[in-house]
Amino acid sequence: MKMCISCGMPMTSLADYPLYNMTKNYCKLCARNDGSMQTFDERWANLTDTLIKVHQMDENIAKDTAYVLLKKLPAWR
């Protein structure tokens, strides 16, 4: 099973890949509409928003948490 290099999501089905392209090493959540990978800043903003919405985190805590999580992943080391 592949893991997304950008967010760590397990990619277990064709639907998990950007534009259903299994040659990509990042998931559909980390891709732009054209299938290219988002930048670190785009991914950081999206993860921050998700942490705020899903986990009701304070914005500053969410931003710091997202940064720490992303910097552990292969795409952002």
Backbone bond lengths (Angstrom), bond angles and torsions (degrees), N, CA, C in turn:
res aa  C-N    CA-C-N  psi(-1)  N-CA   C-N-CA  omega(-1)  CA-C   N-CA-C  phi
1 M - - - 1.458 - - 1.530 108.30 -
2 K 1.303 115.04 133.05 1.463 120.91 176.01 1.522 110.51 -84.34
3 M 1.322 114.19 149.64 1.467 121.17 173.96 1.524 106.47 -117.63
4 C 1.302 116.84 141.12 1.462 121.93 178.10 1.529 109.47 -63.36
5 I 1.332 116.40 129.65 1.465 120.57 179.82 1.523 112.19 -73.69
6 S 1.321 116.36 -14.04 1.459 121.09 -174.86 1.526 113.75 -98.36
7 C 1.358 116.92 -34.07 1.469 119.30 -177.91 1.527 113.27 -130.30
8 G 1.331 117.51 -12.16 1.455 121.19 178.80 1.515 115.49 87.92
9 M 1.316 117.87 1.95 1.466 121.13 -179.46 1.530 110.68 -64.72
10 P 1.338 117.87 134.50 1.462 119.67 172.86 1.528 109.33 -66.69
11 M 1.307 116.18 134.55 1.464 120.54 178.58 1.522 106.71 -109.77
12 T 1.333 115.06 97.89 1.464 121.24 -171.83 1.522 113.87 -105.62
13 S 1.324 116.88 -12.36 1.465 119.13 179.71 1.517 110.13 -139.81
14 L 1.301 115.91 163.38 1.462 122.01 179.91 1.522 111.34 -55.82
15 A 1.317 116.76 -35.03 1.467 121.72 -178.63 1.527 113.09 -66.17
16 D 1.324 118.13 -16.06 1.461 121.40 179.68 1.526 112.97 -79.39
17 Y 1.322 117.20 -14.35 1.461 122.29 -175.52 1.529 111.62 -93.00
18 P 1.335 117.20 148.01 1.464 119.26 178.34 1.532 110.59 -65.13
19 L 1.314 115.21 128.75 1.468 122.43 -178.80 1.530 111.95 52.41
20 Y 1.344 115.98 29.85 1.471 123.51 179.21 1.523 112.36 58.32
21 N 1.318 116.93 29.31 1.457 122.87 -177.95 1.525 109.59 -99.89
22 M 1.328 115.89 101.43 1.463 120.99 -175.35 1.530 113.26 -73.81
23 T 1.316 118.33 -3.12 1.466 119.72 176.50 1.527 111.26 -80.85
24 K 1.313 117.33 -13.37 1.472 121.33 179.52 1.522 109.41 -76.65
25 N 1.315 116.84 146.53 1.461 120.28 178.72 1.532 111.55 -105.57
26 Y 1.316 116.09 19.01 1.459 122.90 174.76 1.519 108.60 -132.03
27 C 1.325 116.73 158.20 1.466 121.52 -173.65 1.532 112.17 -90.06
28 K 1.318 114.18 174.23 1.462 120.74 -179.07 1.527 112.23 -65.16
29 L 1.330 117.64 -26.84 1.464 120.44 179.56 1.524 111.85 -72.48
30 C 1.311 116.96 -21.66 1.468 122.20 -178.98 1.526 112.16 -100.77
31 A 1.322 115.99 7.75 1.460 120.80 -178.06 1.531 111.02 -107.15
32 R 1.313 113.66 150.91 1.466 120.16 171.29 1.527 108.02 -81.26
33 N 1.307 116.49 174.95 1.477 120.79 -179.00 1.528 112.72 -59.47
34 D 1.339 116.95 -29.37 1.463 119.57 -179.70 1.526 112.87 -85.06
35 G 1.339 117.57 0.80 1.456 122.40 178.22 1.518 114.20 93.93
36 S 1.318 118.57 -8.40 1.461 120.39 178.21 1.527 109.76 -76.98
37 M 1.339 115.14 155.75 1.456 119.40 -177.42 1.527 111.23 -76.10
38 Q 1.312 115.09 140.44 1.465 121.06 176.02 1.529 109.62 -65.05
39 T 1.317 115.89 156.62 1.455 121.13 174.65 1.529 109.13 -75.00
40 F 1.323 115.89 168.41 1.457 119.97 176.29 1.525 110.28 -57.12
41 D 1.328 117.23 -45.79 1.469 120.31 -178.06 1.526 112.46 -62.34
42 E 1.322 117.36 -38.29 1.471 120.65 177.07 1.527 110.34 -65.33
43 R 1.330 116.44 -46.01 1.464 121.40 -178.63 1.525 110.45 -65.16
44 W 1.331 115.95 -40.82 1.466 122.06 179.25 1.519 110.38 -61.11
45 A 1.334 117.29 -46.23 1.470 121.35 178.99 1.525 111.25 -63.23
46 N 1.326 117.09 -42.54 1.467 120.70 -179.60 1.520 111.94 -65.80
47 L 1.327 116.76 -42.94 1.459 119.75 179.17 1.525 110.63 -67.74
48 T 1.311 117.18 -38.97 1.466 120.90 176.28 1.522 110.31 -58.50
49 D 1.332 117.04 -47.26 1.469 121.28 178.65 1.529 111.32 -60.24
50 T 1.324 116.43 -41.76 1.461 120.44 179.61 1.527 110.89 -63.42
51 L 1.319 117.16 -44.61 1.463 120.31 179.40 1.527 111.71 -62.17
52 I 1.313 116.68 -37.75 1.471 120.95 178.24 1.525 110.19 -66.19
53 K 1.331 116.81 -46.77 1.465 121.15 -175.80 1.527 112.73 -72.91
54 V 1.315 116.88 -47.64 1.464 120.89 -173.34 1.522 112.36 -80.03
55 H 1.327 116.35 -39.06 1.460 119.93 -174.90 1.526 113.26 -109.15
56 Q 1.326 116.90 6.85 1.467 123.28 178.69 1.532 112.13 50.43
57 M 1.329 115.83 40.90 1.462 120.55 179.42 1.519 110.97 -79.19
58 D 1.303 114.83 151.73 1.457 121.46 169.00 1.535 107.47 -62.16
59 E 1.317 117.40 144.57 1.466 121.29 -175.19 1.533 112.42 -57.77
60 N 1.307 117.82 -44.83 1.468 120.04 -178.45 1.526 112.06 -66.78
61 I 1.320 116.65 -39.63 1.463 120.69 177.56 1.528 109.78 -66.49
62 A 1.330 116.81 -42.68 1.466 121.49 178.77 1.526 110.59 -61.33
63 K 1.306 116.97 -42.49 1.466 121.17 -179.28 1.523 110.51 -64.22
64 D 1.333 116.70 -45.06 1.465 120.73 178.72 1.531 111.42 -65.28
65 T 1.320 116.61 -42.61 1.469 121.72 179.64 1.521 110.64 -62.87
66 A 1.320 116.98 -46.43 1.462 121.44 179.76 1.530 110.36 -59.68
67 Y 1.312 116.80 -42.23 1.466 121.30 -179.77 1.534 110.56 -61.11
68 V 1.319 116.41 -48.24 1.466 120.90 -179.05 1.528 110.42 -62.33
69 L 1.327 117.20 -44.55 1.470 120.86 -179.82 1.523 111.48 -62.56
70 L 1.322 117.34 -46.56 1.459 121.03 -177.17 1.527 111.83 -66.37
71 K 1.312 117.62 -38.08 1.468 120.62 -177.30 1.525 112.88 -67.28
72 K 1.330 117.80 -11.58 1.452 121.81 176.98 1.528 112.03 -86.67
73 L 1.321 117.45 -10.68 1.467 121.80 -174.51 1.531 111.22 -92.35
74 P 1.334 116.55 150.86 1.462 120.80 -174.54 1.529 115.47 -53.73
75 A 1.287 118.43 -36.98 1.467 120.35 -177.32 1.516 112.91 -68.99
76 W 1.316 117.82 -23.01 1.473 120.44 -170.94 1.522 114.16 -120.86
77 R 1.304 118.81 9.11 1.475 120.66 179.60 1.498 111.81 -65.60
